[in-house]
Amino acid sequence: MDALARNNVTITGTGTQAIVLVHGFGCDQHMWRFITPAFVDRYRVVLLDLVGAGQSDLEAYDPAHYSTLEAHAEDVLEVLNALNLYDVVLVGHSVSGTIGMLAAIRAPERVAKLVLVAPSPRFLNDVGYTGGFEQADIDELLETMDNNYLGWSAALTPVIMGQPAESALTGELHQSFCRTTPAIAQHFARVTFLADNRADLPRVHTPCLIIQCAHDALAPVAVGNYLHQQLAGSELVLLPTTGHCPHLSEPRGTIAAIEAFLKQDRSPA
């Protein structure tokens, strides 16, 4: 299967430059619907589903192949190659912020700018580093997920969204989790929450915008500050919102931050 079908690629908009948006864990390309209208009149807007999510080819999900985030970065680059795209704006939410950075490291000619929405290079705390979780927290999260996936998703989605369980956005995220094949979600959760990509940060030479939420249980402000320090020439925008999905909870602020970043004429650091 070709890359476009495998990743359920959809394309809208006009313009000579492409903006490529990649969703986070438990989500799909539909989660960008509040963001894309702001760019379709000036950019070629490319949306995709990570393999294992949304309407991607689920049969293509090989746990051995997708045991690291590098495999998803390779998929993104295969999509860009199939569309003959260079100098794109690559927007990644959460774990796809890391995926975007890995793609930019591998093929810097393909990626002109990176927008990292609530990113984290490592979710686990470490000496001198605050990721937000202790090992016992991650172990409990993964064990609960294995034992009761639907119950786990119902409990976690209000935390991710930063809104009550009865809110429409929390309900939407919960339904997205429920549509994901549990075995794939469980595997990808381990790849996501146990990853440590801090050593890759000095290899990123693409201009970066980091969009951080003021109150994010998954990626605390300390993570945004750390990334800002490690990514040379990066910008950090702190949005006054709660949760891990500002493209859903604070789309206007997210769009404004991206717009301001794209207006700048900046060369790679």
Stockholm file with secondary structure:
# STOCKHOLM 1.0

chainA/1-269         MDALARNNVTITGTGTQAIVLVHGFGCDQHMWRFITPAFVDRYRVVLLDLVGAGQSDLEAYDPAHYSTLEAHAEDVLEVLNALNLYDVVLVGHSVSGTIGMLAAIRAPERVAKLVLVAPSPRFLNDVGYTGGFEQADIDELLETMDNNYLGWSAALTPVIMGQPAESALTGELHQSFCRTTPAIAQHFARVTFLADNRADLPRVHTPCLIIQCAHDALAPVAVGNYLHQQLAGSELVLLPTTGHCPHLSEPRGTIAAIEAFLKQDRSPA
#=GR chainA/1-269 SS CCHHHHTTCEEEECSSSEEEEECCTTCCGGGGTTTGGGTTTTSEEEEECCTTSTTSCGGGCCTTGGGSHHHHHHHHHHHHHHTTCCSEEEEEETHHHHHHHHHHHHCTTTEEEEEEESCCSBSBCBTTBCCSBCHHHHHHHHHHHHHCHHHHHHHHHHHHHTSCTTSHHHHHHHHHHHHSCHHHHHHHHHHHHTCBCGGGGGGCCSCEEEEEEEECSSSCHHHHHHHHHHSTTCEEEEEEEESSCHHHHCHHHHHHHHHHHHHSCCCCC
#=GC SS_cons         CCHHHHTTCEEEECSSSEEEEECCTTCCGGGGTTTGGGTTTTSEEEEECCTTSTTSCGGGCCTTGGGSHHHHHHHHHHHHHHTTCCSEEEEEETHHHHHHHHHHHHCTTTEEEEEEESCCSBSBCBTTBCCSBCHHHHHHHHHHHHHCHHHHHHHHHHHHHTSCTTSHHHHHHHHHHHHSCHHHHHHHHHHHHTCBCGGGGGGCCSCEEEEEEEECSSSCHHHHHHHHHHSTTCEEEEEEEESSCHHHHCHHHHHHHHHHHHHSCCCCC
//
